[in-house]
């Protein structure tokens, strides 16, 4: 796997999502699952992964908190050096999150 972590949202028990998740786990990379309805065939992979030790994804903060030590300054703009920091106020203004 070339990624720092994997996220499974949908897939059957025998699917490419499960193959990818197994490879990530074998490489000690975090695997996250965002489960859907328990009775949906498309949710089987996420539910199986949660039973197998995948992390429940509730928000992007889950990933940032887990990986911030490894990627300090890259994932968390508040942990960056001032010269590398992202100016958050203009971004939040554009998103109408601050006045």
ZIVEN-V813309 format. One record per pair of residues at least 12 apart in sequence whose C-alpha atoms are under 10 Angstrom apart, sorted by sequence separation. I is the first residue (numbers start at 0). GAP is how many residues later the second one is. If there is no record, write none. Layout:
i={I | I}
gap={GAP | GAP}
This chain:
i={7 | 20 | 32 | 33 | 34 | 62 | 63 | 72 | 6 | 7 | 32 | 33 | 34 | 5 | 6 | 31 | 32 | 34 | 5 | 30 | 32 | 33 | 34 | 60 | 4 | 5 | 32 | 33 | 5 | 6 | 31 | 32 | 5 | 30 | 31 | 0 | 4 | 5 | 30 | 0 | 3 | 4 | 32 | 33 | 2 | 31 | 32 | 33 | 34 | 0 | 1 | 30 | 31 | 32 | 33 | 34 | 0 | 4 | 5 | 6 | 7 | 8 | 9 | 29 | 30 | 31 | 32 | 33 | 34 | 0 | 3 | 4 | 5 | 6 | 7 | 8 | 9 | 20 | 29 | 30 | 31 | 32 | 33 | 0 | 3 | 4 | 5 | 6 | 7 | 8 | 9 | 20 | 29 | 30 | 31 | 32 | 33 | 0 | 2 | 3 | 4 | 5 | 6 | 7 | 8 | 9 | 17 | 30 | 31 | 1 | 2 | 3 | 4 | 5 | 6 | 7 | 8 | 14 | 17 | 21 | 0 | 11 | 12 | 16 | 17 | 20 | 24 | 10 | 11 | 12 | 14 | 15 | 16 | 24 | 9 | 10 | 11 | 12 | 13 | 14 | 17 | 31 | 9 | 10 | 11 | 12 | 13 | 17 | 31 | 9 | 10 | 11 | 12 | 30 | 8 | 9 | 10 | 11 | 12 | 20 | 29 | 8 | 9 | 10 | 11 | 12 | 7 | 8 | 9 | 10 | 11 | 12 | 8 | 9 | 10 | 11 | 12 | 29 | 7 | 8 | 9 | 29 | 7 | 8 | 6 | 7 | 7 | 7 | 6 | 5 | 6 | 8 | 6 | 7 | 6 | 6 | 5 | 4 | 3 | 4 | 4 | 3 | 3 | 3}
gap={12 | 12 | 12 | 12 | 12 | 12 | 12 | 12 | 13 | 13 | 13 | 13 | 13 | 14 | 14 | 14 | 14 | 14 | 15 | 15 | 15 | 15 | 15 | 15 | 16 | 16 | 16 | 16 | 17 | 17 | 17 | 17 | 18 | 18 | 18 | 19 | 19 | 19 | 19 | 20 | 20 | 20 | 20 | 20 | 21 | 21 | 21 | 21 | 21 | 22 | 22 | 22 | 22 | 22 | 22 | 22 | 23 | 23 | 23 | 23 | 23 | 23 | 23 | 23 | 23 | 23 | 23 | 23 | 23 | 24 | 24 | 24 | 24 | 24 | 24 | 24 | 24 | 24 | 24 | 24 | 24 | 24 | 24 | 25 | 25 | 25 | 25 | 25 | 25 | 25 | 25 | 25 | 25 | 25 | 25 | 25 | 25 | 26 | 26 | 26 | 26 | 26 | 26 | 26 | 26 | 26 | 26 | 26 | 26 | 27 | 27 | 27 | 27 | 27 | 27 | 27 | 27 | 27 | 27 | 27 | 28 | 28 | 28 | 28 | 28 | 28 | 28 | 29 | 29 | 29 | 29 | 29 | 29 | 29 | 30 | 30 | 30 | 30 | 30 | 30 | 30 | 30 | 31 | 31 | 31 | 31 | 31 | 31 | 31 | 32 | 32 | 32 | 32 | 32 | 33 | 33 | 33 | 33 | 33 | 33 | 33 | 34 | 34 | 34 | 34 | 34 | 35 | 35 | 35 | 35 | 35 | 35 | 36 | 36 | 36 | 36 | 36 | 36 | 37 | 37 | 37 | 37 | 38 | 38 | 39 | 39 | 41 | 46 | 47 | 48 | 48 | 48 | 49 | 49 | 50 | 56 | 57 | 58 | 59 | 61 | 62 | 63 | 66 | 67}
